[in-house]
Amino acid sequence: MEYLELFFKSIFIDNMVFATFLGMCSYLAVSKKVSTAVGLGAAVIFVLLVTVPLNWLLDQYLLQEGALAWLGEEYAQYDLSFLSFIMFIATIATMVQLVEIIVEKFSPSLYNSLGIFLPLIAVNCAILGGSLFMQSREIPTLGLATVYGLGSGIGWFLAILAIAAIREKIRYSNVPPALRGLGITFIITGLMAIGFMSFGGMLTGGDEEVTEEPKAVMIDQKDEVKDEDKKDIADNTIKVVE
């Protein structure tokens, strides 16, 4: 259940594009056609799926304070967390280079259509953001880190696929001249982000039960106060009559 919850949360609630607006440069530049969006989205899924668990291993057994304890007690005091950015980016660059070689070998047309944006995945903030979020949220196991990387990649893939499909349809729509191009794309992205925010309600489903009890207690207290006031009024009335 924990794996499934993290998977759907990383796709819909913590979507890289619509929740944190990471990877926007590639999202805007390579979303003119569905075919190129699918290719780049698949590459992002692969890179996140591989780099997030790899960087989790680096963080747990090399970078954190006390992570080198497996080498001996004399190394337990070392803290290499200041190397996180360098190590994470090195891992990402290695995987991106592997993806570039594979795409160029098996799909030259896709490689040419993606152009400079395929090697630029190495500096895509969504890729680095996945590893940094994994580290900051202290994901406890390698399995959860893998699920988080896969879910984050699928979330980015769905975002670029959706905007690419919409942009293809917009070509045949009567868009005002001032909004054509990136203008209408930014507006649609904002509306889609608002839609994805609605999924955040899945995390607050049990709050109503918690808030009902204090209300009931407050109502009971008000009733008690009213009863006391009535008794005081009755006593005063009796004294006046006497």
N, C-alpha and C positions, 0 to 999 in steps of 0.2 A: 504493500500500500504506500509506503514511503517513497519507493521508486516511482510509482505511477503518479503520485502527487507532485513530486519534483519535476517529472517529465512534462506534465501539462502546465505547471506553473511557469516553467522556463519558456514554453511556447507562447502562451496566451497572456499571462499576467506580467511576466518580466521580459516581454519581447524586446529583443535588442534594438529594433528600429522604433517601434511605436511607444515603448515605455522609457527607454534611455536614449533614443536617437543616436545610436552608435552605428558606424558604417554607412553614413549618409552619402558620402562621395560616390562610392560604388553603387549604392542604391539608386541614386539619381542618374548616374552616367550610363549604366548598363541595363536600364529598365525600359528601353525603347522598343525592344522586341522580346516576345516570350521565350524564343529559342535561346537567345543569349542569357536571359535571366535564369533560365533553368540550368544552363551550364555553369554559370558563376555560383548560383545557389548550391548546386551539388558540390562544387569545389569547397565552398565555405563549410558545408556540413561535414565533409571529410576532414578538413583541417581542424575544426573545432572538436570533432569526435576523437582525434588523435592527440591534439596538443593539450587539451584540458586534463585528461588523466595523466599524461606524461609530466606536465607541470605540477600536478598534484604530488606525484612521486618525488619530484625535485624539491618541492616545498616541505614535504614530510620528512625526507631522509637526508636533506642537504642544507636547506636554507633557514629553516626555523631555528630559534634558539633551543639548543639542546638536541637538535636533530642528528648531530654527528656522534651521539652517544654509542651508536653501534660500532664505531671504530675504537672505542675505549673510553675510560673515564676521563682521561686527560683532555679529550676533545668535546666533552659534554658542555663546556662553558662557552663554546664558540657560537656566535650569532651571525649568520651570513645573509640575513633577510635584506640587507642593502643591495644584494646582487639580484634581487627578484626580477627587476625589469630586464636586465641584461640576459639572464638565463631564459626567461620566458620568451623574449624576442628571438633569441638564438634557436630555440626549439621551433617556434612558429616559422621562421625563415627556412629552416631545414625542410619542414613539411610542405611549405609552399613551393619550394624548388622541386620537390618530388612530384607534386601535383602538376606543375608546369611541364615537366618532362613527360609525364603520362599523357596529358592532354595533347601536347604537340605530337606525340607518337601515334596516338589512336584517333585523334580528331583534329586534323590541321585546320579545317574550316572554322571550328569553334575557337581554336587557338588564335586564329587571325581576327575573328570577330570580337573576342574579348580584348585583344590588344594589350595595352600597357596595364590594364586593370587586373589581369591575372597575377603578374608578379607583385602588384601593389597590395595583394591580400596580406603580404607579410607586414605591412604597416597599416592594415585595416584595424581601426580602433575596436570594432566589434570582436575581432579575433583575440586581441590582447585583453579586451574587457571581459571576455569569458573566463580567462585564467585569473584575472585580478578579482573578479566577483567570487570565483571559487575560493580564492585565498581569503578574502575579507569575510565571507560568510562561513568560513571554517567548515566546509563540507567534510564529514568525518571519514568516509570510506572511499576507496578507489571506484567501487561500483556506482556510488552516487555521483562521483565526479564524471564518470563516463556518461551516465544518464543526463547529467546537466549539460555536458558538451553537446550531446546529440540533440537534446531538446532546444538548446540555444541556436544551433545550426538550422534546425527545421523551422524555428520561428523566423529567423532571418530569411530563409528560403521562401516561406509563405508570404512574407512582406514584399519581397522584390517580385515574386510571381504575380501577386495581386495587382501591384501598381503597374507592372508591364502589361497585363491584360487590359487594365483600364486605359492606359495610354494608347494602346492600339485602337481601342474603340473611340477615344476622344478625337482621333484624326478625322472621323466622319461626323463630328458634332460641331455645332455652331458656337464655338467658344469666343468670347469677346477678344478682340485683337490685343488688348493690354494684358490679358491673362494667359495668352498662348505660350506654350513651352513650360518653363520651370514654375511660372506663376500658378497655373492651375494644378500642377503636380504637387506643389507645397500645400495648396488648399485641400486637395484630396487626401494627402498624407495626414494632415491635421485632423480631418474628419474620421479617417480610419483609426488614428490614435485614440480619439475619443471613444470610438466603438470598442476598441480593445480594452480601454479602461474599465468597461462594464464587467469584464471578467474578474476584476478585483473583488467583486462582491462574493465570489466563491470562498474567499478567506474569512468573511465576516458572517457566515451563516448562523453561528451559534451565539451571537451577542445578545439577541433579543431575550433569551431565557435568563441571562445574567441580569439584565436591566429591569425585568419585571418584578423581581422580589423586592428591591428597595422601594419601588412605586407602591406596592401593596403595603409595605411597612409604613410608608408616609401617609397613606390613606387611613390606615388604622389609627395612627397617631393623631391625625386630624379629627377623626371621629371621637377619640377619647377627649380631645380638647373641647370639642363642641359639647359633649356630654357634661364635662366639668362646668362649662359656661352656663349651661341650662340649669344645673344644680345651684350655682351661685345666684342666678337670677331668681329662681324659685325661693331660695332662702331669704334674699333681700325683700322679695314681695311679701313674704310671711311676716317679716319684722315690721314692715311699714303698716301692714294691716293691724298688727298687734298695737 
